[in-house]
Amino acid sequence: MLLRIARLQLRNDAWAEDAVSETVVAAMEGMAAFRAQSEIRTWVVGILKHKIIDQFRRRSREIQIGAHEQAAEADTLEQLFDEGGHRVSAPLEWGDPESQLVRSEFFAVLQACLDQLPAPLARIFLLREWLELDTPQICKEMKVTSTNCFVMLYRARLRLRECLESNWFAAQGGRPHG
Amino acid sequence: MARLIINCRQAHWLLSRERDAPLRWSERLALRLHLRVCDWCRIVRRNFAFLSQAARRLDR
């Protein structure tokens, strides 16, 4: 599980394994202090998050955003709106997060949707929404302008929204509105 | 964005940006006016909030 998350974030198996093995070593060193399983889990995930951020900082020069990836991106999203900028189809009401977010199948679909995103978009989305770094920090790390940063997050969210909607919520009997 | 009447595309953009940085007051106002008349964008706003909650629980 840890490796899967790290891999998704770093999009590089060797770096992901580095992050996870550093996490395991750090975890072993501190294990004695914990009794409850859940405490250990939270704590190990916490370490992993730090290790991923470390790796990310170390590698940020190697991670560059391809201009071609961004251009291809724009087309997919334009189809959501007509010429006047109106949405062409109704979004689904997704319902109560509490009832959906206990289902492991939901997270399998979310993982698959993240895998389908262009790597830079998946990375920036996870830095923002999973690791909860603030945006100026992310832009600095990724060495992109803040506008570019906002645009990437916007594209990531829209793509994920579409992907979840067609692969999860539509099958769950969500109703289009209006 | 100085205009107060915005379309869905612009509203979607602001709905994403408001999750990353504070909007200017004119943007906040334009978004609020749009959301008042647009059910679809209100749904998308809830979808984005849902997505944030889901992402935070990826490691559970």
HADDOCK unambig.tbl for C-alpha pairs under 7 A between the chains (distance, minus, plus):
assign (segid A and resid 81 and name CA) (segid B and resid 9 and name CA) 6.55 0.50 0.50
assign (segid A and resid 85 and name CA) (segid B and resid 7 and name CA) 5.51 0.50 0.50
assign (segid A and resid 85 and name CA) (segid B and resid 8 and name CA) 5.75 0.50 0.50
assign (segid A and resid 85 and name CA) (segid B and resid 9 and name CA) 5.02 0.50 0.50
assign (segid A and resid 86 and name CA) (segid B and resid 7 and name CA) 5.94 0.50 0.50
assign (segid A and resid 86 and name CA) (segid B and resid 8 and name CA) 4.93 0.50 0.50
assign (segid A and resid 86 and name CA) (segid B and resid 9 and name CA) 6.36 0.50 0.50
assign (segid A and resid 87 and name CA) (segid B and resid 8 and name CA) 5.91 0.50 0.50
assign (segid A and resid 90 and name CA) (segid B and resid 40 and name CA) 6.13 0.50 0.50
assign (segid A and resid 91 and name CA) (segid B and resid 40 and name CA) 6.14 0.50 0.50
assign (segid A and resid 91 and name CA) (segid B and resid 43 and name CA) 6.70 0.50 0.50
assign (segid A and resid 91 and name CA) (segid B and resid 44 and name CA) 6.73 0.50 0.50
assign (segid A and resid 93 and name CA) (segid B and resid 43 and name CA) 6.07 0.50 0.50
assign (segid A and resid 94 and name CA) (segid B and resid 47 and name CA) 6.54 0.50 0.50
assign (segid A and resid 97 and name CA) (segid B and resid 50 and name CA) 6.04 0.50 0.50
assign (segid A and resid 101 and name CA) (segid B and resid 54 and name CA) 6.51 0.50 0.50
assign (segid A and resid 107 and name CA) (segid B and resid 58 and name CA) 6.94 0.50 0.50
assign (segid A and resid 129 and name CA) (segid B and resid 52 and name CA) 5.72 0.50 0.50
assign (segid A and resid 129 and name CA) (segid B and resid 55 and name CA) 5.76 0.50 0.50
assign (segid A and resid 129 and name CA) (segid B and resid 56 and name CA) 6.20 0.50 0.50
assign (segid A and resid 130 and name CA) (segid B and resid 55 and name CA) 5.17 0.50 0.50
assign (segid A and resid 130 and name CA) (segid B and resid 56 and name CA) 4.63 0.50 0.50
assign (segid A and resid 135 and name CA) (segid B and resid 20 and name CA) 5.96 0.50 0.50
assign (segid A and resid 150 and name CA) (segid B and resid 17 and name CA) 6.24 0.50 0.50
assign (segid A and resid 154 and name CA) (segid B and resid 13 and name CA) 6.45 0.50 0.50
assign (segid A and resid 154 and name CA) (segid B and resid 16 and name CA) 5.37 0.50 0.50
